[in-house]
Amino acid sequence: MALTYSSPTQLGAQASDFSLRGVDGKTYQLADFAGKKSLLIIFMCNHCPYVIAVQDRINELTREFGGRGLAIVGINSNDALKYPDDDFESMKKRSAEKSYLFPYLFDESQSVAKAYDAACTPDPYLYENVGGKFVLRYHGRIDDNWKEPSQVKSRDLAQAIEALLSGDAILTDQKPSMGCNIKWK
């Protein structure tokens, strides 16, 4: 496990399109979320201890903001041949075990992770729907304590979501996410 930080990304950038298979058997594209006010794309996987530590918090974000116009999508881009815990069948099991409330998608070719310049797991990207185009407003950490939920003092991502959905300004001083590096082929 190599500790990696998310890559700096230009706020205001548009989301790249994708077409990925979900563990629910459906194929998802960016356009499927056109009716939502915002879209949170989180690059994640099954085996990373950083993701394991925050997966319940991701579900909580869905409960907290899903009814207010936020869609969440988890994308696993890891090389499943070298890391079999991250293969599609294991993704199905994890999604069922943790009762994921969001689509969990497999980026087998890794082309989506490359298009987004994703670097680590978890790596969250929060987009605002502006006239039918998703525009990046936040790319940073989920909170200030990935390991101990009871020790969290700053819920950075939740604050950004709240600001976006309320029409308020999102802080531009965004701390990078950190986690395991994406396992490239």
N, C-alpha and C positions, 0 to 999 in steps of 0.2 A: 504494500500500500504506500503510494507516494503522495504526500500531502501536496495538493495543488490548489491554487486560487483561480477564481474565474478571470477570464481575460477582459480587459477594458473594452467596453462596447459603446458606440456613439448613441447617446440618447436621441430619440427622434427617428432612428432607423426603422424601416418597415420590416415586418415579419416576413420571412421567406416561406413560400408555399411548401406543403408537404403532402404526401399521400402514404399513410402508414397503417399497417394492420394492428388492431387492438386485440387485447386478450379476450374481449367479448365477441370476437369473430367479425366485427365491423371494420371497414376501412375508413379512416378519418383524413379529412383535408382541412386546410385553414378555412376555407369557405363555409365549412359546417358550423363555424362559430360566429358567422357574420351578424347574427341577431343579438349577440352579447355586447355589453358595454366594454368589457375588458376580457383579456385572455392571459392566463398565467401558464407558461410552458416551463416545465421543470425537467431538466435532464437528470435522470436518476437511474438506479439499477437495484439489483437484489442484494448483492454481497457487500457493498460498501458500508462500513460501520457508521459513517456520517449520515447516510441515507436511512439506515435502520434506526438511528437515533431520532430522526425528524419525521419519519413517515406518518406517525399519528398526528403530528402538527400540520402536515399537508392535508390530511383528511379533515382536521379541524377548520382549516381555512375554507375548505369546500362547504362545510356546515355553516360557517360564520358568514360567508359572502356569496355563496352560490345563488341564493334567492334574490340577491340584489344586482345580478347581472354579470357576475364573474364566472367564467368557465376555466377549469383547470385541466391540463393535460400533462401526464407523465410520459417521458420518452426515454427508453433504454437504448443506448447506442453502443454498448460494450460488445467486444468480440466474444461471441458465445462459444466459439470453438475452444479458445484458450481459457475462457471463464464460464464453464458449463452451468454454474449457479445463476447465470444471467441469460440462459437460453429461454426461448419462448414458452416452453412448458413450465419452467420454473417461475416465469413471470405470471402465468395463469394461477399457479399455486399461491404465490405471494399476494396477488391481488385478492384472491378469495380468502386467504387466511387473515389478511388485514382489513377486509371489507372496504377496499378502495372505493371511494365515491366519485372517482374521476376516471376517464379513459387512460389506460396504460398501454402505450404503443411501442412497437419494436422497430427500431431504425437499423435493420440488419446490414444495410449497405454503408451505414455511417454517413451518408450524404447529408442528412438533415443536421446532424451535430456539426459537420464541417461548414454548412451554410450559415449556421448561427454562431460559429466560432466558439462552441461550447468547449469547456476545458475540464470540468470536474463534475462530480456527483456529490451533492445536489448542486445544480446550476440553474437558478430561477430567472426567468425573463418575464416581466409584466408589461403587457401591451394595452393601450387604449384604442378602442374602435373610433376612428375619426373618419367619418364619411365612407365607411366600408373598408377602410384600410387599417390594419393594426400597426400602431406606432409605439415604439419602445419608450417606456416612461421610467422603468426601474429595472436594474440588473445588479443584484447584490445579495447579501446574506439574508437568511430567513429570520434569524435573531442573533443575539449576542452570546448565546451559550448552547452550542449544538449538542453538548453531552448531557447536560443536566437541565431538563425542562423547568424544574422548580427554581433554578437559579437565574432564569431569563429576566432581564431588566428592561430590554428594549426589543420589541417585536417589530423590527425594521420592515419586513415584507408586509405584515398586516397593516402597519401604519401607512405604507405606500398604497396598498389596496384601498384602504378607507379614504385616503385623500383623493385618489383617482375617482372612486365612485361618488364622492361628495362634491366633486368639481373643484377641489382645493389643489394648491401647488404641492408637488411631491419634492421632497428634499433632493438636491442634486449631489450632496455629499453622501455617496452610497458606498458602503463598505463591501468589498468583494466577498463572494461566497467562498467557502473552502471545503475540500473533501478529497476523495480519491480521484486520481486522474482518470479520464475516459480511457478505456482499454482499446487502443487502436489496433487494427489489423496490420 
